[in-house]
Amino acid sequence: MVNQGNGVIINSSSIVGLNGNIGQTNYAATKVGLIGMTKTLAKELGKKG
């Protein structure tokens, strides 16, 4: 995508990643990781198209 100068990444997460939920520590951790990765990629690659 970087070589092409454009592209789209679509992923699906859950509000549990932001708010947490009783008994779902593992699930919440993976969802917040996905959210963080998406935001970081947007900052790193957004300026490259």
Phi, psi and omega in degrees: 000322179296317179297325179283337182084007176198168178162172182223134172244124179239128173220163184237133181230208185211150176297340178299331177296332180266324187255342184076169179199137182301130177080008183232044181302311182299314182297313181298320181296319180291324181290319179291329174296318178296318178297315179297318179297317180297315179295321179293315178298322178298318179291319183287319188257346183302320181287349178261007177099000000 
